[in-house]
Amino acid sequence: MVEKEISMYKRYWVYSETEADLLQRTNENLNYKKMSLGKVINENGIIKNFTSMVSRKSNIKYSDSIIVMEGDIRQVRYSSPQFE
């Protein structure tokens, strides 16, 4: 599938159980005390977890990924995954 017009500001916030498990294992191996997934707020004000953000659907890495939000990065409220 060819993506039509690509905006430099369009992003896809993606959740993958495989990637979430990988992030958790990495967190444990690095001995961080706390890890939290990224969070994005959709149009209805509902907070969704995400594991990665990509600029094109073709950049999605994991086959179990679902797009939880898409939009203009300048207008969407989100926080990246955190390791502490």
N, CA, C and O atoms as a GROMACS GRO file, in nm:
protein
  336
    1MET      N    1   0.084  -0.117   0.000
    1MET     CA    2   0.000   0.000   0.000
    1MET      C    3   0.089   0.124   0.000
    1MET      O    4   0.179   0.136   0.083
    2VAL      N    5   0.064   0.214  -0.090
    2VAL     CA    6   0.141   0.337  -0.101
    2VAL      C    7   0.067   0.447  -0.026
    2VAL      O    8  -0.051   0.472  -0.049
    3GLU      N    9   0.139   0.512   0.063
    3GLU     CA   10   0.080   0.623   0.135
    3GLU      C   11   0.078   0.743   0.043
    3GLU      O   12   0.177   0.774  -0.024
    4LYS      N   13  -0.035   0.812   0.040
    4LYS     CA   14  -0.050   0.925  -0.051
    4LYS      C   15   0.042   1.038  -0.010
    4LYS      O   16   0.164   1.024  -0.015
    5GLU      N   17  -0.014   1.145   0.030
    5GLU     CA   18   0.062   1.263   0.069
    5GLU      C   19   0.118   1.244   0.209
    5GLU      O   20   0.044   1.211   0.302
    6ILE      N   21   0.246   1.265   0.226
    6ILE     CA   22   0.308   1.248   0.356
    6ILE      C   23   0.340   1.385   0.414
    6ILE      O   24   0.415   1.463   0.355
    7SER      N   25   0.283   1.412   0.530
    7SER     CA   26   0.309   1.538   0.599
    7SER      C   27   0.426   1.516   0.694
    7SER      O   28   0.436   1.411   0.758
    8MET      N   29   0.512   1.614   0.704
    8MET     CA   30   0.625   1.601   0.795
    8MET      C   31   0.581   1.606   0.941
    8MET      O   32   0.662   1.577   1.029
    9TYR      N   33   0.456   1.641   0.968
    9TYR     CA   34   0.407   1.650   1.104
    9TYR      C   35   0.316   1.533   1.144
    9TYR      O   36   0.283   1.518   1.262
   10LYS      N   37   0.277   1.451   1.049
   10LYS     CA   38   0.187   1.339   1.079
   10LYS      C   39   0.264   1.228   1.151
   10LYS      O   40   0.374   1.192   1.111
   11ARG      N   41   0.204   1.176   1.257
   11ARG     CA   42   0.263   1.066   1.332
   11ARG      C   43   0.157   0.963   1.364
   11ARG      O   44   0.038   0.991   1.368
   12TYR      N   45   0.207   0.840   1.386
   12TYR     CA   46   0.124   0.728   1.429
   12TYR      C   47   0.178   0.680   1.563
   12TYR      O   48   0.296   0.647   1.574
   13TRP      N   49   0.092   0.677   1.663
   13TRP     CA   50   0.130   0.624   1.794
   13TRP      C   51   0.084   0.479   1.795
   13TRP      O   52  -0.033   0.450   1.773
   14VAL      N   53   0.179   0.388   1.821
   14VAL     CA   54   0.157   0.246   1.801
   14VAL      C   55   0.180   0.171   1.932
   14VAL      O   56   0.271   0.203   2.008
   15TYR      N   57   0.096   0.069   1.956
   15TYR     CA   58   0.116  -0.020   2.071
   15TYR      C   59   0.140  -0.161   2.020
   15TYR      O   60   0.067  -0.211   1.935
   16SER      N   61   0.245  -0.223   2.073
   16SER     CA   62   0.277  -0.362   2.040
   16SER      C   63   0.309  -0.436   2.170
   16SER      O   64   0.394  -0.392   2.248
   17GLU      N   65   0.241  -0.546   2.193
   17GLU     CA   66   0.268  -0.628   2.312
   17GLU      C   67   0.411  -0.682   2.307
   17GLU      O   68   0.478  -0.688   2.410
   18THR      N   69   0.457  -0.720   2.190
   18THR     CA   70   0.595  -0.768   2.173
   18THR      C   71   0.695  -0.660   2.213
   18THR      O   72   0.790  -0.687   2.287
   19GLU      N   73   0.674  -0.539   2.165
   19GLU     CA   74   0.765  -0.430   2.199
   19GLU      C   75   0.756  -0.393   2.346
   19GLU      O   76   0.857  -0.360   2.408
   20ALA      N   77   0.635  -0.398   2.404
   20ALA     CA   78   0.618  -0.368   2.547
   20ALA      C   79   0.696  -0.469   2.631
   20ALA      O   80   0.761  -0.432   2.729
   21ASP      N   81   0.690  -0.597   2.593
   21ASP     CA   82   0.767  -0.700   2.665
   21ASP      C   83   0.917  -0.676   2.650
   21ASP      O   84   0.992  -0.691   2.747
   22LEU      N   85   0.960  -0.638   2.531
   22LEU     CA   86   1.101  -0.608   2.508
   22LEU      C   87   1.148  -0.489   2.592
   22LEU      O   88   1.256  -0.492   2.649
   23LEU      N   89   1.067  -0.385   2.599
   23LEU     CA   90   1.100  -0.269   2.682
   23LEU      C   91   1.108  -0.308   2.829
   23LEU      O   92   1.197  -0.261   2.900
   24GLN      N   93   1.016  -0.393   2.874
   24GLN     CA   94   1.017  -0.437   3.013
   24GLN      C   95   1.143  -0.518   3.044
   24GLN      O   96   1.206  -0.497   3.148
   25ARG      N   97   1.180  -0.608   2.955
   25ARG     CA   98   1.303  -0.689   2.976
   25ARG      C   99   1.427  -0.600   2.975
   25ARG      O  100   1.518  -0.619   3.056
   26THR      N  101   1.431  -0.503   2.885
   26THR     CA  102   1.543  -0.409   2.880
   26THR      C  103   1.550  -0.331   3.010
   26THR      O  104   1.659  -0.311   3.065
   27ASN      N  105   1.436  -0.287   3.059
   27ASN     CA  106   1.429  -0.214   3.185
   27ASN      C  107   1.487  -0.298   3.299
   27ASN      O  108   1.564  -0.247   3.381
   28GLU      N  109   1.450  -0.425   3.305
   28GLU     CA  110   1.500  -0.514   3.410
   28GLU      C  111   1.650  -0.538   3.396
   28GLU      O  112   1.721  -0.540   3.497
   29ASN      N  113   1.699  -0.555   3.275
   29ASN     CA  114   1.842  -0.578   3.252
   29ASN      C  115   1.927  -0.457   3.289
   29ASN      O  116   2.042  -0.472   3.331
   30LEU      N  117   1.871  -0.339   3.273
   30LEU     CA  118   1.944  -0.217   3.305
   30LEU      C  119   1.924  -0.173   3.451
   30LEU      O  120   1.978  -0.072   3.494
   31ASN      N  121   1.846  -0.252   3.525
   31ASN     CA  122   1.821  -0.228   3.668
   31ASN      C  123   1.755  -0.094   3.697
   31ASN      O  124   1.782  -0.034   3.801
   32TYR      N  125   1.671  -0.048   3.607
   32TYR     CA  126   1.593   0.071   3.638
   32TYR      C  127   1.484   0.032   3.737
   32TYR      O  128   1.436  -0.081   3.736
   33LYS      N  129   1.445   0.125   3.821
   33LYS     CA  130   1.344   0.098   3.922
   33LYS      C  131   1.204   0.100   3.863
   33LYS      O  132   1.116   0.026   3.909
   34LYS      N  133   1.183   0.183   3.763
   34LYS     CA  134   1.049   0.203   3.711
   34LYS      C  135   1.053   0.226   3.561
   34LYS      O  136   1.142   0.293   3.509
   35MET      N  137   0.955   0.170   3.492
   35MET     CA  138   0.939   0.194   3.350
   35MET      C  139   0.791   0.220   3.324
   35MET      O  140   0.705   0.149   3.377
   36SER      N  141   0.762   0.319   3.243
   36SER     CA  142   0.623   0.342   3.205
   36SER      C  143   0.616   0.359   3.054
   36SER      O  144   0.704   0.419   2.992
   37LEU      N  145   0.511   0.305   2.997
   37LEU     CA  146   0.490   0.318   2.854
   37LEU      C  147   0.453   0.462   2.821
   37LEU      O  148   0.415   0.539   2.910
   38GLY      N  149   0.464   0.497   2.694
   38GLY     CA  150   0.422   0.629   2.651
   38GLY      C  151   0.271   0.641   2.661
   38GLY      O  152   0.200   0.540   2.659
   39LYS      N  153   0.222   0.762   2.673
   39LYS     CA  154   0.078   0.785   2.682
   39LYS      C  155   0.040   0.894   2.583
   39LYS      O  156   0.111   0.992   2.566
   40VAL      N  157  -0.073   0.873   2.518
   40VAL     CA  158  -0.124   0.970   2.420
   40VAL      C  159  -0.273   0.989   2.450
   40VAL      O  160  -0.342   0.895   2.487
   41ILE      N  161  -0.320   1.112   2.434
   41ILE     CA  162  -0.460   1.144   2.459
   41ILE      C  163  -0.532   1.156   2.325
   41ILE      O  164  -0.494   1.237   2.241
   42ASN      N  165  -0.637   1.074   2.306
   42ASN     CA  166  -0.708   1.077   2.178
   42ASN      C  167  -0.812   1.190   2.175
   42ASN      O  168  -0.823   1.267   2.270
   43GLU      N  169  -0.887   1.199   2.067
   43GLU     CA  170  -0.983   1.307   2.047
   43GLU      C  171  -1.091   1.312   2.155
   43GLU      O  172  -1.145   1.419   2.182
   44ASN      N  173  -1.122   1.198   2.215
   44ASN     CA  174  -1.226   1.191   2.318
   44ASN      C  175  -1.171   1.212   2.458
   44ASN      O  176  -1.244   1.199   2.556
   45GLY      N  177  -1.042   1.244   2.469
   45GLY     CA  178  -0.981   1.266   2.599
   45GLY      C  179  -0.940   1.140   2.671
   45GLY      O  180  -0.907   1.143   2.789
   46ILE      N  181  -0.942   1.027   2.601
   46ILE     CA  182  -0.905   0.899   2.661
   46ILE      C  183  -0.755   0.878   2.644
   46ILE      O  184  -0.700   0.895   2.535
   47ILE      N  185  -0.690   0.839   2.754
   47ILE     CA  186  -0.545   0.815   2.751
   47ILE      C  187  -0.518   0.673   2.705
   47ILE      O  188  -0.576   0.578   2.758
   48LYS      N  189  -0.431   0.659   2.606
   48LYS     CA  190  -0.392   0.528   2.553
   48LYS      C  191  -0.243   0.509   2.570
   48LYS      O  192  -0.166   0.604   2.555
   49ASN      N  193  -0.200   0.388   2.602
   49ASN     CA  194  -0.057   0.354   2.608
   49ASN      C  195  -0.004   0.333   2.467
   49ASN      O  196  -0.076   0.285   2.380
   50PHE      N  197   0.123   0.370   2.446
   50PHE     CA  198   0.188   0.338   2.319
   50PHE      C  199   0.332   0.300   2.345
   50PHE      O  200   0.392   0.340   2.445
   51THR      N  201   0.388   0.222   2.253
   51THR     CA  202   0.528   0.178   2.268
   51THR      C  203   0.621   0.249   2.172
   51THR      O  204   0.741   0.258   2.198
   52SER      N  205   0.568   0.299   2.060
   52SER     CA  206   0.653   0.373   1.967
   52SER      C  207   0.569   0.471   1.886
   52SER      O  208   0.446   0.460   1.879
   53MET      N  209   0.639   0.565   1.826
   53MET     CA  210   0.576   0.665   1.742
   53MET      C  211   0.651   0.665   1.610
   53MET      O  212   0.774   0.672   1.608
   54VAL      N  213   0.578   0.656   1.499
   54VAL     CA  214   0.641   0.650   1.367
   54VAL      C  215   0.579   0.754   1.275
   54VAL      O  216   0.466   0.798   1.296
   55SER      N  217   0.654   0.792   1.174
   55SER     CA  218   0.604   0.892   1.079
   55SER      C  219   0.534   0.829   0.958
   55SER      O  220   0.463   0.897   0.885
   56ARG      N  221   0.555   0.699   0.938
   56ARG     CA  222   0.490   0.627   0.828
   56ARG      C  223   0.446   0.490   0.876
   56ARG      O  224   0.511   0.429   0.960
   57LYS      N  225   0.334   0.443   0.823
   57LYS     CA  226   0.287   0.310   0.861
   57LYS      C  227   0.389   0.203   0.823
   57LYS      O  228   0.400   0.101   0.890
   58SER      N  229   0.462   0.226   0.716
   58SER     CA  230   0.562   0.129   0.672
   58SER      C  231   0.678   0.116   0.770
   58SER      O  232   0.756   0.021   0.760
   59ASN      N  233   0.692   0.208   0.865
   59ASN     CA  234   0.798   0.203   0.965
   59ASN      C  235   0.759   0.125   1.090
   59ASN      O  236   0.839   0.113   1.183
   60ILE      N  237   0.638   0.072   1.094
   60ILE     CA  238   0.594  -0.008   1.209
   60ILE      C  239   0.672  -0.139   1.208
   60ILE      O  240   0.676  -0.209   1.107
   61LYS      N  241   0.735  -0.172   1.323
   61LYS     CA  242   0.828  -0.284   1.329
   61LYS      C  243   0.765  -0.419   1.360
   61LYS      O  244   0.808  -0.521   1.305
   62TYR      N  245   0.666  -0.423   1.446
   62TYR     CA  246   0.615  -0.549   1.497
   62TYR      C  247   0.480  -0.584   1.436
   62TYR      O  248   0.394  -0.497   1.419
   63SER      N  249   0.461  -0.711   1.405
   63SER     CA  250   0.340  -0.754   1.337
   63SER      C  251   0.215  -0.745   1.425
   63SER      O  252   0.104  -0.739   1.373
   64ASP      N  253   0.232  -0.743   1.557
   64ASP     CA  254   0.117  -0.734   1.646
   64ASP      C  255   0.082  -0.589   1.681
   64ASP      O  256   0.000  -0.565   1.770
   65SER      N  257   0.142  -0.495   1.613
   65SER     CA  258   0.121  -0.352   1.642
   65SER      C  259  -0.019  -0.307   1.602
   65SER      O  260  -0.074  -0.350   1.500
   66ILE      N  261  -0.074  -0.219   1.684
   66ILE     CA  262  -0.199  -0.153   1.650
   66ILE      C  263  -0.178  -0.003   1.663
   66ILE      O  264  -0.105   0.044   1.751
   67ILE      N  265  -0.240   0.071   1.576
   67ILE     CA  266  -0.231   0.217   1.581
   67ILE      C  267  -0.335   0.265   1.681
   67ILE      O  268  -0.455   0.245   1.661
   68VAL      N  269  -0.289   0.330   1.789
   68VAL     CA  270  -0.381   0.378   1.891
   68VAL      C  271  -0.420   0.524   1.868
   68VAL      O  272  -0.518   0.572   1.924
   69MET      N  273  -0.341   0.594   1.785
   69MET     CA  274  -0.369   0.735   1.757
   69MET      C  275  -0.290   0.777   1.634
   69MET      O  276  -0.178   0.729   1.613
   70GLU      N  277  -0.346   0.864   1.556
   70GLU     CA  278  -0.271   0.926   1.447
   70GLU      C  279  -0.310   1.072   1.442
   70GLU      O  280  -0.425   1.108   1.467
   71GLY      N  281  -0.213   1.155   1.410
   71GLY     CA  282  -0.243   1.297   1.405
   71GLY      C  283  -0.119   1.383   1.387
   71GLY      O  284  -0.009   1.333   1.366
   72ASP      N  285  -0.140   1.511   1.397
   72ASP     CA  286  -0.036   1.611   1.382
   72ASP      C  287   0.042   1.620   1.514
   72ASP      O  288  -0.016   1.648   1.619
   73ILE      N  289   0.171   1.596   1.508
   73ILE     CA  290   0.254   1.594   1.629
   73ILE      C  291   0.250   1.727   1.703
   73ILE      O  292   0.275   1.732   1.824
   74ARG      N  293   0.220   1.834   1.633
   74ARG     CA  294   0.215   1.967   1.696
   74ARG      C  295   0.088   1.986   1.779
   74ARG      O  296   0.082   2.075   1.863
   75GLN      N  297  -0.013   1.902   1.754
   75GLN     CA  298  -0.142   1.920   1.821
   75GLN      C  299  -0.178   1.808   1.918
   75GLN      O  300  -0.265   1.826   2.003
   76VAL      N  301  -0.114   1.695   1.907
   76VAL     CA  302  -0.148   1.581   1.992
   76VAL      C  303  -0.069   1.588   2.122
   76VAL      O  304   0.051   1.616   2.122
   77ARG      N  305  -0.136   1.564   2.233
   77ARG     CA  306  -0.069   1.562   2.363
   77ARG      C  307  -0.025   1.419   2.393
   77ARG      O  308  -0.104   1.325   2.387
   78TYR      N  309   0.104   1.404   2.424
   78TYR     CA  310   0.159   1.273   2.452
   78TYR      C  311   0.282   1.285   2.540
   78TYR      O  312   0.342   1.392   2.552
   79SER      N  313   0.319   1.172   2.602
   79SER     CA  314   0.446   1.163   2.677
   79SER      C  315   0.515   1.035   2.632
   79SER      O  316   0.451   0.931   2.617
   80SER      N  317   0.645   1.043   2.612
   80SER     CA  318   0.723   0.930   2.564
   80SER      C  319   0.742   0.827   2.675
   80SER      O  320   0.726   0.859   2.793
   81PRO      N  321   0.777   0.702   2.640
   81PRO     CA  322   0.808   0.602   2.742
   81PRO      C  323   0.920   0.652   2.834
   81PRO      O  324   1.014   0.717   2.788
   82GLN      N  325   0.910   0.620   2.962
   82GLN     CA  326   1.006   0.669   3.062
   82GLN      C  327   1.076   0.553   3.132
   82GLN      O  328   1.014   0.451   3.163
   83PHE      N  329   1.204   0.568   3.156
   83PHE     CA  330   1.284   0.473   3.234
   83PHE      C  331   1.346   0.550   3.349
   83PHE      O  332   1.414   0.651   3.327
   84GLU      N  333   1.324   0.504   3.470
   84GLU     CA  334   1.382   0.572   3.588
   84GLU      C  335   1.455   0.473   3.675
   84GLU      O  336   1.510   0.511   3.779
   0.00000   0.00000   0.00000
